[in-house]
Amino acid sequence: MPEKPRTPEADLAFLRSIVEGGGPKGHLTLGVAYLAGGLLYGGQCLFHIGQFMGWIRWPDLANLAVVVGVLLAFTAVMVWSVREDRRAPQPGPMATRTMNAAFSATGMANLAIVAIFGAGAVREQDFSIWLYYPAVVFAFQAAAWYVAWELKKRIWMLAVAIGGWLTAAALGLLVRDPGPYLVVCTAALFLLFAAPGWVMTRDALKARAAR
């Protein structure tokens, strides 16, 4: 039996299913990752603001413990969320492969960026080079949110995209000014990561409850 020709409407529906996390069940992974990342790393930035202002004067080992603790907590949340998603009914094979490819590509891109800026900072003995890394991350996130807005036309997605672009530009200009840099980064993590993460997590849980 000949295969039915694809239509623009079918292609758009497929892309929408990818952005929404694989169909009606809703993926927790992306929402929880944004929410946890925004809260944990936003909290870490608040900690660094306290250090910058002189309100927190801890030994170096204690400061390192905070940074490592945030990383471990975020890793634990990610492991939990991925396991929770696997317990739910999975989307069709093509959607699954596309989602896996998207996450893998994002991870590889982040690793490349870490290597580029990390190596540059070590080679030049200049920590401010590393501070360009968050600016690039926010720029990439802005592009992703703009694509999501084009597909779903939800105004909050456009707001997040615009916020990401503004944050990327601001961080790029403030790498030599640690106080304002930390303030901008903290606000962006809570507003552009934690807040959208909460919305996505809420929608994913509602989708599961409605099944």
BAFI-3210 file (N, C-alpha, C; in Angstrom, 3 decimals, decimal comma, padded with zeros to 6 digits):
// residues 211
n [1|2|3|4|5|6|7|8|9|10|11|12|13|14|15|16|17|18|19|20|21|22|23|24|25|26|27|28|29|30|31|32|33|34|35|36|37|38|39|40|41|42|43|44|45|46|47|48|49|50|51|52|53|54|55|56|57|58|59|60|61|62|63|64|65|66|67|68|69|70|71|72|73|74|75|76|77|78|79|80|81|82|83|84|85|86|87|88|89|90|91|92|93|94|95|96|97|98|99|100|101|102|103|104|105|106|107|108|109|110|111|112|113|114|115|116|117|118|119|120|121|122|123|124|125|126|127|128|129|130|131|132|133|134|135|136|137|138|139|140|141|142|143|144|145|146|147|148|149|150|151|152|153|154|155|156|157|158|159|160|161|162|163|164|165|166|167|168|169|170|171|172|173|174|175|176|177|178|179|180|181|182|183|184|185|186|187|188|189|190|191|192|193|194|195|196|197|198|199|200|201|202|203|204|205|206|207|208|209|210|211]
n.u [000,852|000,705|002,560|001,095|001,235|003,246|002,085|002,206|000,885|001,083|003,847|004,285|002,818|004,336|006,781|005,861|005,191|007,717|008,808|007,046|007,805|007,465|004,747|001,361|001,803|003,832|007,072|008,916|011,607|012,947|011,617|012,073|014,844|015,369|014,061|015,373|018,043|017,884|017,096|019,091|021,615|021,083|020,832|023,479|024,763|023,734|025,037|027,680|027,421|027,060|029,629|031,107|030,168|031,152|029,715|029,756|032,227|033,916|036,018|038,251|037,817|035,204|033,830|034,354|032,969|030,322|030,031|030,546|028,523|026,206|026,510|026,370|023,786|022,242|022,879|021,776|019,037|018,613|019,088|016,992|014,738|014,986|014,668|012,043|010,670|011,106|009,473|006,970|004,560|006,109|006,782|006,214|008,521|010,039|009,779|010,983|013,637|014,320|014,145|016,133|018,363|018,376|018,900|021,407|022,924|022,826|024,201|026,753|027,450|027,592|029,726|031,784|031,877|032,546|035,128|036,411|036,268|037,164|039,772|040,888|040,783|042,512|044,900|045,447|045,524|043,395|040,526|038,252|037,774|036,517|034,086|032,660|031,384|028,768|027,359|027,262|025,782|023,273|022,642|022,358|020,182|018,255|017,887|016,777|014,389|013,137|012,599|010,775|008,720|007,966|006,778|004,727|003,604|003,310|003,264|004,911|007,089|008,342|009,029|010,917|012,869|013,665|014,564|016,738|018,475|019,038|020,221|022,511|023,925|024,308|025,844|028,109|029,156|029,783|031,821|034,145|033,304|032,475|030,409|027,887|027,710|027,203|024,726|023,061|023,292|022,236|019,541|018,696|018,921|016,924|014,639|014,687|015,339|014,478|011,765|010,500|011,015|009,411|006,881|006,904|007,232|004,911|002,968|003,651|003,078|000,349|-000,475|000,126|-001,599|-004,027|-004,275]
n.v [-001,185|002,166|004,786|007,500|010,849|013,348|016,208|019,823|020,474|018,107|017,935|020,213|019,534|017,379|018,676|020,312|018,384|017,581|019,878|020,115|017,991|015,335|014,652|014,106|013,121|014,593|015,610|015,303|015,695|017,910|020,157|019,838|019,943|022,597|023,969|022,986|023,626|026,442|027,191|026,006|026,896|029,579|030,031|029,468|031,608|033,682|033,066|033,636|036,353|037,135|036,535|038,371|040,797|040,672|039,540|036,833|034,902|032,375|029,458|028,272|025,575|025,154|026,857|025,561|023,230|024,083|024,693|022,166|020,738|021,890|021,080|018,263|018,002|018,942|017,017|014,754|015,402|015,426|012,716|011,512|012,684|011,772|009,021|009,010|009,882|007,706|005,793|006,466|006,187|006,042|008,307|007,973|006,020|007,661|010,249|009,746|009,134|011,563|013,337|012,245|012,640|015,425|016,122|014,911|016,318|018,887|018,458|017,759|020,152|021,878|020,706|021,217|024,006|024,432|023,323|025,073|027,709|027,109|026,091|028,348|030,206|029,022|028,911|031,622|032,533|033,971|034,496|035,814|035,179|032,703|033,544|034,328|032,092|031,540|033,613|032,794|030,455|031,472|032,827|030,690|029,415|031,383|031,336|028,770|029,057|030,932|029,475|027,675|029,456|030,255|027,925|027,375|029,769|030,980|033,634|033,940|032,400|033,823|036,039|034,892|034,215|036,784|037,826|036,116|036,833|039,524|039,092|037,606|039,548|041,476|040,080|039,571|042,122|042,690|041,187|042,037|043,260|042,223|042,430|043,603|041,687|039,263|039,890|040,217|037,636|036,056|036,973|036,278|033,482|032,734|033,872|033,135|030,488|028,958|029,832|029,302|026,553|025,729|026,192|024,377|021,949|021,902|021,766|019,301|017,518|017,954|016,958|014,259|013,596|013,860|011,711]
n.w [000,000|-000,942|000,623|002,392|001,219|002,834|004,592|004,971|007,349|008,819|009,176|010,751|013,027|013,910|014,572|016,605|018,503|019,230|020,436|022,581|024,086|023,244|022,807|024,139|026,736|027,947|028,772|031,704|032,037|030,680|031,759|034,553|034,551|033,745|035,851|038,196|037,545|037,331|039,966|041,620|040,558|040,479|043,201|043,892|042,650|044,202|046,560|045,776|045,372|047,994|048,924|047,375|048,362|050,873|052,885|053,310|054,562|054,238|054,698|052,080|051,468|052,325|050,605|048,170|048,685|048,559|045,819|044,643|045,878|044,766|042,100|042,408|043,444|041,301|039,396|040,625|040,566|037,808|037,157|038,558|037,265|034,621|034,990|035,920|033,641|031,964|033,024|032,229|029,499|026,343|023,562|019,960|017,893|016,068|017,192|019,639|018,881|017,744|019,926|021,607|019,963|019,870|022,564|022,844|020,945|022,026|024,425|023,440|022,179|024,389|025,773|023,974|024,067|026,745|026,717|024,940|026,121|028,684|028,247|027,071|029,181|031,045|029,592|029,082|031,605|032,720|034,274|033,496|030,861|030,981|031,943|029,770|028,894|030,206|028,941|026,257|026,567|027,360|025,015|023,168|024,382|024,069|021,295|021,011|022,445|020,857|018,553|019,678|020,286|017,716|016,829|018,685|019,503|022,011|024,188|026,404|025,819|023,798|025,308|027,036|025,167|024,220|026,634|027,059|024,956|025,667|028,139|027,411|025,934|027,945|029,873|028,361|028,187|030,773|031,892|033,117|035,335|038,189|040,196|039,084|037,027|038,396|039,522|037,260|036,150|038,209|038,374|035,776|035,800|037,618|036,397|033,668|033,542|035,909|036,168|033,536|033,641|035,766|034,663|032,477|033,854|035,409|033,337|032,205|034,305|034,523|032,054|032,352|034,453|033,205|031,538]
ca.u [000,000|001,582|002,566|000,408|002,174|003,280|001,528|002,800|000,243|001,649|005,206|004,201|002,375|005,482|007,707|005,250|005,298|009,094|008,962|006,260|008,375|007,095|003,331|000,473|002,235|004,662|008,320|009,364|013,052|013,344|011,098|012,777|016,216|015,345|013,680|016,456|019,214|017,668|017,093|020,373|022,695|020,719|021,241|024,939|025,129|023,459|026,145|028,849|027,154|027,385|031,086|031,578|029,804|031,819|028,806|030,122|033,678|034,124|037,287|038,222|037,245|033,752|033,355|034,388|031,905|029,071|030,029|030,418|027,196|025,232|026,685|025,861|022,335|021,671|023,033|020,795|017,721|018,545|018,952|015,621|013,751|015,097|014,063|010,598|010,169|011,158|008,367|005,736|004,510|007,012|006,239|006,565|009,952|010,684|009,856|011,974|014,967|014,570|014,416|017,454|019,370|018,420|019,608|022,812|023,562|022,988|025,279|028,038|027,742|028,017|031,070|032,719|031,993|033,319|036,530|036,958|036,452|037,992|041,166|041,347|040,989|043,719|046,065|045,709|045,502|042,424|039,242|037,164|037,477|035,534|032,798|031,913|030,641|027,337|026,754|026,985|024,693|022,014|022,362|021,819|018,855|017,363|017,565|015,876|013,073|012,511|012,035|009,582|007,663|007,506|005,940|003,578|003,051|003,022|003,975|005,942|008,270|009,014|009,623|012,124|013,865|014,181|015,346|018,003|019,342|019,478|021,141|023,768|024,628|024,712|026,944|029,303|029,692|030,063|032,753|035,175|032,626|031,876|029,187|026,735|027,655|026,531|023,330|022,368|023,260|021,296|018,174|018,397|018,741|015,610|013,556|014,753|015,502|013,589|010,358|010,015|011,068|008,211|005,744|006,975|006,995|003,478|002,209|003,917|002,341|-001,083|-000,691|000,121|-002,793|-005,194|-004,317]
ca.v [000,000|003,331|005,659|008,763|011,971|014,217|017,539|020,813|020,394|016,956|018,294|021,159|018,794|016,600|019,585|020,736|017,286|017,582|021,000|019,860|016,902|013,997|014,349|014,492|012,736|015,661|015,163|015,993|015,906|019,259|021,105|019,691|020,405|024,060|024,410|022,683|024,410|027,834|027,365|025,639|027,783|030,903|030,075|029,561|032,987|034,477|032,784|034,381|037,764|037,308|036,586|039,619|041,894|040,498|039,001|035,438|034,731|030,982|028,883|027,844|024,236|025,289|027,444|024,494|022,283|024,638|024,527|020,735|020,328|022,311|020,191|016,939|018,098|019,046|015,706|013,850|015,760|014,983|011,256|011,211|013,095|010,868|007,751|009,208|009,931|006,373|004,995|006,844|005,731|006,803|008,696|007,106|005,829|008,803|011,329|009,369|009,306|012,991|013,929|011,791|013,321|016,830|016,220|014,566|017,427|019,982|018,091|017,855|021,573|022,433|020,217|021,945|025,380|024,350|023,106|026,275|028,799|026,642|026,053|029,726|030,842|028,458|029,297|033,053|032,846|035,055|033,878|036,519|034,474|031,680|034,180|034,445|030,856|031,710|034,482|031,974|029,546|032,215|033,105|029,462|029,212|032,355|030,829|027,633|029,548|031,607|028,399|027,190|030,453|030,194|026,743|027,336|031,115|031,362|034,893|033,835|031,832|034,942|036,853|034,203|034,357|038,155|037,932|035,419|037,669|040,674|038,593|037,259|040,789|042,123|039,321|039,795|043,458|042,862|040,170|042,673|043,943|041,039|042,685|043,605|040,410|038,290|040,280|039,882|036,180|035,524|037,273|035,511|032,074|032,565|034,287|032,523|029,040|028,390|030,128|028,434|025,166|025,479|026,122|023,120|020,846|021,923|021,284|017,868|016,804|018,019|016,047|012,885|013,397|013,844|010,459]
ca.w [000,000|-001,010|001,800|002,172|001,159|004,004|004,382|005,881|008,663|009,532|009,580|011,853|014,207|014,390|015,234|017,858|019,467|019,729|021,362|023,774|024,851|022,824|022,717|025,223|028,084|028,499|029,363|032,909|032,060|030,303|032,732|035,826|034,351|033,794|037,190|039,127|037,179|037,692|041,418|042,227|040,146|040,951|044,610|043,949|042,329|045,403|047,469|045,306|045,655|049,412|049,035|046,776|049,258|052,154|053,890|053,524|054,634|054,582|054,203|050,684|051,364|052,451|049,349|047,178|049,017|048,048|044,360|044,357|046,334|043,756|040,950|042,743|043,577|039,962|038,765|041,227|040,044|036,423|037,153|038,981|036,266|033,471|035,381|035,965|032,263|031,364|033,549|031,541|028,099|025,488|022,268|018,843|017,685|015,437|018,174|020,637|018,313|017,553|021,234|022,045|019,152|020,277|023,841|022,619|020,241|022,989|025,332|022,740|021,983|025,679|026,061|023,119|024,576|027,990|026,362|024,303|027,072|029,795|027,815|026,876|030,486|031,656|028,798|029,242|033,035|032,835|034,601|032,819|029,612|031,316|032,200|028,517|028,682|030,465|027,932|025,077|026,925|027,298|023,606|022,596|024,946|023,441|019,961|021,170|022,858|019,723|017,726|020,375|020,120|016,328|016,667|019,592|019,608|023,394|024,344|027,428|025,180|023,137|026,367|027,488|024,104|024,256|027,867|026,866|024,121|026,462|029,163|026,757|025,630|029,192|030,477|027,550|028,465|032,209|032,388|033,937|036,442|038,812|040,945|038,168|036,299|039,251|039,682|036,009|036,007|039,204|037,942|034,565|036,146|038,228|035,506|032,343|033,688|036,919|035,883|032,459|034,087|036,570|033,743|031,742|034,787|035,729|032,193|032,043|035,335|034,167|030,927|032,878|035,259|032,329|030,771]
c.u [000,890|001,433|001,891|001,424|002,086|002,729|002,239|002,199|000,818|003,060|005,185|003,768|003,514|006,464|007,147|005,368|006,692|009,283|008,224|006,792|007,811|005,626|002,584|000,961|003,077|005,914|008,622|010,822|013,437|012,868|011,835|014,218|016,293|015,059|014,814|017,693|019,065|017,744|018,469|021,478|022,369|021,084|022,749|025,403|024,839|024,564|027,381|028,656|027,461|028,882|031,628|031,310|030,479|030,925|029,133|031,638|033,969|035,500|037,135|037,572|035,726|033,150|033,309|033,270|030,555|028,964|029,821|029,032|026,108|025,304|026,096|024,341|021,667|021,761|022,001|019,387|017,562|018,358|017,531|014,613|013,789|014,451|012,545|010,004|010,126|010,034|007,059|005,736|005,335|006,337|006,695|008,050|010,648|010,833|010,910|013,387|015,312|014,901|015,795|018,567|019,507|019,183|021,096|023,554|023,805|024,135|026,646|028,439|028,233|029,429|032,113|032,943|032,803|034,800|037,157|037,257|037,310|039,463|041,718|041,634|042,263|044,967|046,444|045,782|044,564|041,041|038,088|036,821|036,421|034,146|032,011|031,052|029,156|026,645|026,380|025,831|023,349|021,650|021,775|020,395|017,838|016,935|016,569|014,468|012,367|011,895|010,751|008,422|007,103|006,541|004,650|002,905|002,565|003,895|005,084|007,222|009,054|009,691|010,916|013,230|014,496|015,037|016,693|018,976|019,892|020,482|022,499|024,584|025,143|025,896|028,236|029,959|030,187|031,096|033,857|034,599|031,840|030,562|027,957|026,588|026,884|025,053|022,526|022,224|022,269|019,856|017,783|018,164|017,363|014,480|013,522|014,999|014,473|012,118|009,822|010,028|009,850|006,995|005,742|006,698|005,520|002,656|002,410|003,150|000,826|-001,389|-000,734|-001,152|-004,049|-005,323|-005,287]
c.v [001,238|004,216|006,984|009,901|012,833|015,579|018,523|020,760|019,235|017,263|019,235|020,471|017,973|017,488|020,067|019,647|017,211|018,669|020,747|018,689|015,551|013,689|014,650|014,120|013,809|015,099|015,986|016,425|017,348|020,279|021,055|020,181|021,928|024,558|024,200|023,513|025,867|028,066|027,102|026,614|029,249|031,083|030,169|030,976|033,918|034,289|033,583|035,891|038,068|037,357|037,922|040,817|041,791|039,960|037,547|035,328|033,317|030,524|028,380|026,474|024,283|025,884|026,397|023,494|022,778|024,404|023,062|020,240|020,699|021,394|018,811|016,948|018,162|017,708|014,718|014,132|015,275|013,469|010,864|011,521|012,187|009,519|007,868|009,232|008,546|005,482|005,289|006,284|006,642|007,200|007,734|007,055|007,037|009,967|011,027|009,589|010,784|013,669|013,521|012,492|014,779|016,993|015,913|015,706|018,609|019,691|018,210|019,307|022,214|021,984|020,954|023,364|025,406|024,202|024,372|027,356|028,380|026,622|027,452|030,419|030,339|028,922|030,761|033,478|034,018|034,444|034,555|035,872|033,408|032,287|034,455|033,207|031,005|032,599|033,686|031,011|030,262|032,557|031,879|029,192|030,155|031,874|029,666|028,088|030,285|030,586|027,873|028,170|030,428|029,028|026,824|028,677|031,442|032,560|034,796|033,220|032,913|035,830|036,225|034,327|035,748|038,357|037,258|036,220|038,858|040,252|038,261|038,516|041,457|041,409|039,515|041,134|043,613|041,885|040,762|043,395|042,907|041,278|042,696|042,303|039,377|038,619|039,899|038,367|035,552|035,744|036,436|034,038|031,823|032,841|033,507|031,018|028,471|028,619|029,319|026,957|024,796|025,341|024,787|021,915|020,754|021,356|019,782|017,049|016,816|017,050|014,601|012,608|013,258|012,543|009,460]
c.w [000,000|000,220|001,452|002,137|002,409|003,637|005,294|007,275|009,487|010,009|010,771|013,137|014,790|015,137|016,564|018,920|020,055|020,762|022,661|024,591|024,492|022,888|023,984|026,612|028,737|029,143|030,605|032,803|031,772|031,322|034,053|035,707|034,419|035,208|038,187|038,825|037,579|039,187|042,029|041,844|040,436|042,416|044,758|043,624|043,504|046,444|047,065|045,484|047,112|049,651|048,530|047,701|050,616|053,248|054,232|053,471|055,137|054,111|052,770|050,517|051,465|051,189|048,237|047,417|048,505|046,545|043,985|044,759|045,349|042,540|041,226|042,860|042,208|039,232|039,299|040,704|038,613|036,336|037,526|037,892|035,041|033,789|035,444|034,569|031,647|031,867|032,842|030,125|027,212|024,184|021,178|018,615|017,079|016,416|019,227|020,111|018,144|018,873|021,743|021,275|019,566|021,584|023,670|021,941|021,174|023,942|024,691|022,511|023,277|026,037|025,238|023,643|025,862|027,675|025,791|025,327|028,262|029,433|027,621|028,182|031,148|030,910|029,021|030,706|033,326|033,037|033,870|031,478|029,853|031,495|030,922|028,266|029,016|029,444|026,687|025,356|026,827|025,849|022,917|023,087|024,312|022,057|020,043|021,548|021,724|018,766|018,359|020,211|018,700|016,123|017,477|019,810|021,023|023,755|025,387|026,845|024,442|024,167|026,888|026,450|024,128|025,504|027,747|026,016|024,904|027,530|028,570|026,469|026,897|029,836|029,687|027,825|029,905|032,754|033,258|035,143|037,232|039,547|040,054|037,386|037,119|039,430|038,443|035,865|036,979|038,766|036,727|034,875|036,765|037,234|034,193|032,374|034,663|036,582|034,701|032,842|034,915|035,672|033,003|032,632|035,150|034,581|031,979|033,057|035,052|033,032|031,405|033,661|034,403|031,554|031,406]
res [m|p|e|k|p|r|t|p|e|a|d|l|a|f|l|r|s|i|v|e|g|g|g|p|k|g|h|l|t|l|g|v|a|y|l|a|g|g|l|l|y|g|g|q|c|l|f|h|i|g|q|f|m|g|w|i|r|w|p|d|l|a|n|l|a|v|v|v|g|v|l|l|a|f|t|a|v|m|v|w|s|v|r|e|d|r|r|a|p|q|p|g|p|m|a|t|r|t|m|n|a|a|f|s|a|t|g|m|a|n|l|a|i|v|a|i|f|g|a|g|a|v|r|e|q|d|f|s|i|w|l|y|y|p|a|v|v|f|a|f|q|a|a|a|w|y|v|a|w|e|l|k|k|r|i|w|m|l|a|v|a|i|g|g|w|l|t|a|a|a|l|g|l|l|v|r|d|p|g|p|y|l|v|v|c|t|a|a|l|f|l|l|f|a|a|p|g|w|v|m|t|r|d|a|l|k|a|r|a|a|r]
***
